[in-house]
């Protein structure tokens, strides 16, 4: 028997098929069990993190959302990763407040990277609202420059979202230190497992209604333990956008809160 694991996202369904460890299959014998090296474990964990990051991008962001590269001037480079995190935290807090003034929630994913020549920069993905580019450039000019792209640009360039936003030294020799994180309103996409009886996988994936099979996403191979596996992705024919504007109840609550503060100030002055 084998397992079919589905990750359902807003505009795509990622499918992973692999044999259950309880039944290696008749066609191939399982390899002798061996202890994996620490480097192999680290690489596997990093690839898993990159796949999780790519699914988050697919689930929570639109194709016209922002892809930012925030650079530091040489004299303003952070002393260490702790200082870089503090700088980004202040930047994210500023953006969150500006987004809330316009009744939108801020969603972000970021990776702080240090190059081999001590060049610091931050890769960031954030949902776009009207005027966001000007807010970002106006704030970040105190540290350095901003290079702005959009998610569709990365897709056109054939880049993997997970590898772009969650790279690490174990799999990328261009960086010596990284720190990946995301906002709290972005959750991990959980998979749904279905157990399929039988020793062999189906010859051809069944495409659900309203989707098409992305042929470039089909990969087949053998795991290090000798098990066959296959991964592929279905993409929605008509894409759905996600609107991150606050719910009307949240907006009314914010407006009442603002009005209450103004009234209390007037009461203190004897005008309310």
N, C-alpha and C positions, 0 to 999 in steps of 0.2 A: 504494500500500500504506500501511497505518498500523500503529501500535504500540499494543499493549494492555499496560499496566504494572500489575501486581498487587502490593499490599502486604498480605501475609497476617499478621493478628494473632490474638490468642487468641479473640476473640469477634466479629471482623468482617474483611471483605476490602474494601479500598479499591481501586477500579479507575480508571485514567486512560487514556483513549483519545485519541490524537492522530496526525496525519498525519506520516509520515516526511519529513524535509527533502529526501530524494532524489526524492520524488514528491509534489508539491503537490496533485495531484488534478485531475480534469477540470472539476469544477463551478466552482472558483474559481482565478483566476490569482494567483500569488504577488506580493506587493507589492514594489516596488523596495527593495533592501537599503539600510538607513540605520543610522547609528551611534546607538545608544540613549544617552540622557542619563544622567549619573551618578545622578540622583535616581531614574530608572526602574529602574536596576540595583539600587540600594539597596532599593527597595520590593520588587522581585522576590526578592532574597535574603532579605529579612525575611519575606515570605509563605512562602517555601520553609522557612525555619527554624521558623515557626509550624506548618506542616503536619507537619514532622518531630517537633516536640514533641508534637503531638496524637496522632500514631501511638505514640509512646513511652508516653503515658498509657494509651491503649487496650490496649497490650501488657502493661504491667507492673503496673497497679493495678486493684483491685476497686472496685465502686461505693460501698462503705462505708469506703474509705480517706479519710484526713484531707486537708482543704484548709484551710490556715492563713494568716491574715494577722497578721504580727508587727509591732507598732508600737513606736515609740520615744517616750519622754517628751521634751519640748522640750529640757530641760537635758542629756539624754543622747544627743542625735542625733550620729551619726558626723560626723567632720570632713570625710571624703572617702570615695570608693568603696573605697579600700584598707582603711580601718578597718572599714567595714561588712562587707567580705568576711572580715576576721579574726574579727569578732564571730560571724558565721554559722559559720565553720569550727570555732570552739570549741564552738558550740551543736550542730553536727552530730556532732562527736567525742563529746560527752557523750551524745547520743541513741544513737549507735552502740554505745557501751559498755553502756548500759542495755538495749538490745535484745539484745545478745550474752549478757548475764547471764541473759536469759530464752530463750536459744537461738533468736533470730530475727535475720535480716539486715535492715538498714535500707536502704530505697530512698527517694531524695528527688529532687525537682526544685524549683528555686527561681529567683525573679526579684527582685533588689534594685531598688527603684524610688525615684526622687527626683521629687517633684511640683514644680509651678511655684512653690509657696510654701515650698520647701525642707522639705517634709514627707517624712521617710524611713519606708519600710515594706518588708516582705519578704513576697511571696507564696510559699507553699511547699505542695507536695503530697508526702505521705509515707504509707507503708503503715502501717496501724493494727494495734496489738496491744492486749491488755487493759491498761488503765491508762495508755495513751500520753498521753491528754489531761492527766492529772494530772502526769506527768513534764514535759510541755512547759510547762504553766502554772507549775509550781514553779520551773523554771529561768529562764523568760523574764521573770518579774515584776521582776527586777533591772533590766531595760531598759524595760519598758512593758507593754502589754496584748496579749492573744491573742484573736483572733476565730476560732472553729472552725466549719467546715462539712464536708460530705462530698461526694464526687464526684457522687453522685446528686442532690444539691441543685443543683449547677451544671448538670447535664443537664436537670433540671426547669425551670430558669430559661432554658434555651435558649442557654447560653453556649458559645462555642467554646473547648475546652481549650487549644489552641495559642495563641490570641490572649490568653487569660487569663494563662498562665504564661510566655509569651515575648514580651510586647509590647515595643515600642521607640519612641523619639521619632519615627522616620521615618513610622510608621503610626498613632501615638496622640499627640495634642497635649496630653494630660493629664500626661505625664511629660517630663522634660528629660534624664534619664540613667537607664539601666538596666544590669543585669548578669545574664545568664541562664546557668545551669549545672545540672548533674545529677550524681548519684553515679556512680562508675565501674562499678557493677554494672548500669547501664542502658545498653543499646546501641541504636544507630540501627537502625530497621527498614528493611531493604533491599528494593528492588522487584525483581520478576521480569518480564522483557520477553518478549513473544510477538509475532512479526511476522505480521501478517494481510495476505494478498494481496487485491487489489481496491481500487478507488478510494473506495468508500463504506463507512461504518461500518454495522454491523448495526442494524436498526430498533429492536430491543428487547433489553436485556441478558438473558442466560440465567442464571436464578437457580440456584445449586448446591443440592444436597440438604442439608437441615438449616438453610437460611438463608432470609431474606426480603429483598426490596429495600426499602431505606429511601428512600421517594419524595422526602423533603425533601432528600436528599443529591444528587439528580440535577441537574447543571448542564451546560448546553451553551452554546457560544459560539464566537467567532473570536479567535484570538491576534492580537497586534500585527503579526505577519508575514503575516496573512491566512489562517492554517490553521484548520480546524475542530477543536474538541476537545470531549470529554465526560468528566465524572467522576461516579461514583456509588459507593455503599457497600452491601454485603450485610452483614446482621447475623445472628448465630446465634440460632436460635429458643430453645434451651436454653443459657443462658450458663454458661461454665466459670469457676470461681474459681481464683486462684493462691494457693498457700500458701507463704509465705516463711520457714517454719520451717527451721532448719538440717538437713542430712542427718544420719542417725544416726551415720555415721562421723565427721563433724565434731564432733558432740556428745561422742562418746567420746574424741576427741582432746583436746578442751578439758577434759574431766573428768580425764583422765590428767595433763594439764599442771598443773592445779590441785592434784591430789593429789601430784604430784612436788615442787612448791614447798613444800607443807606438810611433806612428809617430810624435805626437805633442811633446813628450819628446825629440825625436831625432832632431826635428826642433829647439827646444830651445837650443840644444847643437851644432847645425850647421851640423848635420849628415843626415838630411832628407830633 
